[in-house]
Amino acid sequence: MTVALTTVDNPFDPIDDFNNWLREDKLRGTSCCEYIARLANYSNDMSDEEREIETERVIDLIVLSDPMGRYKKVTKGD
């Protein structure tokens, strides 16, 4: 399964239309990718699966701790 973080006001899908989504994310000053990177505990010896698990953990944390309801999690696949 692929997961991504976006904002409720970004009309583009971060999984299916990443380039347009990223442009809109930057224009709005949201910087979702950078937000995830700041909070994630990545290391060079992590497998791809471990990185995906950590990314999803951080996305869940952001969404759950967002009092304004600005962020949402998007999922695709199994």
BADOPA-360293 format. One record per atom (N, C-alpha, C): residue in three letters; x, y, z. Coordinates in steps of 0.05 Angstrom, whole numbers, padded with zeros to 5 digits, always signed. Example, Ala and Ser with C-alpha at 12.3 -4.5 7.8 and 13.67 -1.06 7.14 Angstrom:
# residues 2
ala+00264-00114+00156
ala+00246-00090+00156
ala+00264-00066+00156
ser+00257-00045+00142
ser+00273-00021+00143
ser+00258+00001+00157
This chain:
# residues 78
met+00017-00024+00000
met+00000+00000+00000
met+00018+00025+00000
thr+00010+00044-00015
thr+00024+00070-00016
thr+00008+00090+00001
val+00022+00105+00017
val+00009+00125+00034
val+00022+00152+00028
ala+00007+00173+00032
ala+00018+00200+00028
ala+00002+00220+00046
leu+00015+00242+00051
leu+00002+00263+00067
leu-00005+00286+00048
thr-00028+00297+00051
thr-00036+00321+00036
thr-00053+00339+00054
thr-00062+00361+00043
thr-00080+00379+00057
thr-00107+00378+00044
val-00127+00384+00059
val-00155+00383+00049
val-00160+00403+00027
asp-00144+00424+00025
asp-00148+00444+00004
asp-00131+00440-00021
asn-00116+00419-00022
asn-00100+00413-00046
asn-00117+00395-00064
pro-00125+00405-00088
pro-00143+00389-00105
pro-00129+00366-00119
phe-00103+00363-00118
phe-00088+00342-00132
phe-00082+00319-00114
asp-00081+00295-00126
asp-00075+00271-00112
asp-00044+00267-00110
pro-00033+00265-00086
pro-00004+00263-00083
pro+00007+00237-00093
ile-00010+00217-00097
ile+00000+00191-00107
ile-00003+00190-00138
asp-00026+00196-00148
asp-00032+00193-00176
asp-00023+00218-00193
asp-00021+00241-00181
asp-00014+00265-00196
asp+00007+00281-00180
phe+00030+00268-00174
phe+00049+00279-00156
phe+00060+00307-00164
asn+00067+00310-00190
asn+00079+00335-00198
asn+00060+00359-00194
asn+00035+00356-00202
asn+00016+00378-00197
asn+00010+00382-00167
trp+00008+00359-00153
trp+00004+00361-00124
trp+00027+00375-00111
leu+00052+00368-00118
leu+00075+00381-00105
leu+00076+00411-00112
arg+00071+00418-00136
arg+00070+00447-00144
arg+00050+00462-00126
glu+00027+00451-00123
glu+00006+00463-00107
glu+00014+00464-00077
asp+00026+00443-00068
asp+00035+00441-00040
asp+00056+00463-00035
lys+00074+00467-00053
lys+00095+00488-00050
lys+00083+00516-00052
leu+00064+00520-00070
leu+00051+00546-00073
leu+00036+00554-00048
arg+00024+00534-00035
arg+00009+00539-00010
arg+00027+00541+00014
gly+00053+00534+00011
gly+00071+00535+00033
gly+00068+00513+00053
thr+00055+00491+00045
thr+00050+00469+00064
thr+00075+00452+00067
ser+00088+00445+00046
ser+00112+00428+00046
ser+00108+00402+00062
cys+00089+00387+00053
cys+00082+00361+00067
cys+00106+00342+00068
cys+00121+00340+00046
cys+00144+00321+00045
cys+00165+00329+00066
glu+00170+00355+00068
glu+00190+00364+00087
glu+00180+00361+00116
tyr+00154+00364+00120
tyr+00142+00360+00146
tyr+00146+00331+00155
ile+00141+00312+00137
ile+00145+00284+00144
ile+00174+00279+00150
ala+00192+00290+00133
ala+00221+00285+00137
ala+00231+00296+00163
arg+00220+00319+00173
arg+00228+00330+00198
arg+00221+00312+00222
leu+00198+00298+00220
leu+00189+00282+00242
leu+00197+00253+00241
ala+00204+00243+00218
ala+00210+00215+00215
ala+00238+00208+00226
asn+00240+00184+00236
asn+00265+00173+00246
asn+00277+00154+00225
tyr+00286+00165+00203
tyr+00298+00149+00182
tyr+00328+00144+00188
ser+00338+00121+00179
ser+00366+00116+00180
ser+00375+00103+00155
asn+00401+00104+00149
asn+00411+00093+00124
asn+00409+00063+00122
asp+00408+00050+00145
asp+00406+00020+00144
asp+00378+00009+00144
met+00358+00027+00141
met+00330+00018+00140
met+00324+00005+00112
ser+00308-00016+00113
ser+00298-00027+00088
ser+00276-00010+00077
asp+00268-00014+00052
asp+00246+00001+00040
asp+00220-00003+00056
glu+00216-00028+00065
glu+00192-00033+00081
glu+00192-00018+00108
glu+00215-00017+00121
glu+00218-00002+00146
glu+00213+00028+00141
arg+00223+00039+00119
arg+00219+00067+00112
arg+00189+00072+00108
glu+00175+00054+00094
glu+00147+00057+00089
glu+00131+00057+00115
ile+00138+00039+00133
ile+00125+00037+00159
ile+00129+00063+00175
glu+00154+00073+00175
glu+00160+00098+00189
glu+00145+00121+00177
thr+00144+00122+00150
thr+00129+00144+00137
thr+00100+00143+00145
glu+00088+00120+00145
glu+00060+00118+00152
glu+00055+00125+00182
arg+00074+00118+00199
arg+00072+00125+00227
arg+00071+00155+00231
val+00089+00169+00216
val+00091+00198+00218
val+00066+00211+00207
ile+00056+00201+00184
ile+00032+00212+00172
ile+00008+00209+00191
asp+00006+00186+00204
asp-00016+00182+00223
asp-00013+00201+00247
leu+00011+00205+00256
leu+00016+00224+00278
leu+00008+00253+00270
ile+00016+00261+00246
ile+00009+00288+00237
ile-00022+00292+00236
val-00035+00272+00224
val-00064+00274+00220
val-00078+00274+00248
leu-00070+00256+00266
leu-00082+00255+00292
leu-00077+00279+00310
ser-00055+00292+00306
ser-00048+00315+00323
ser-00054+00342+00309
asp-00070+00342+00289
asp-00077+00366+00274
asp-00104+00377+00283
pro-00104+00396+00301
pro-00129+00406+00313
pro-00147+00421+00292
met-00135+00431+00271
met-00150+00446+00251
met-00162+00428+00229
gly-00154+00403+00229
gly-00164+00385+00208
gly-00154+00391+00180
arg-00130+00402+00179
arg-00119+00411+00153
arg-00107+00388+00137
tyr-00095+00369+00151
tyr-00081+00347+00138
tyr-00098+00322+00136
lys-00092+00307+00115
lys-00106+00281+00112
lys-00087+00261+00099
lys-00093+00236+00105
lys-00077+00213+00095
lys-00090+00202+00070
val-00074+00197+00049
val-00084+00186+00024
val-00071+00158+00021
thr-00087+00138+00014
thr-00076+00111+00010
thr-00085+00100-00017
lys-00068+00083-00028
lys-00073+00069-00053
lys-00061+00042-00052
gly-00075+00022-00064
gly-00063-00004-00066
gly-00072-00023-00043
asp-00057-00045-00041
asp-00064-00066-00021
asp-00059-00057+00007
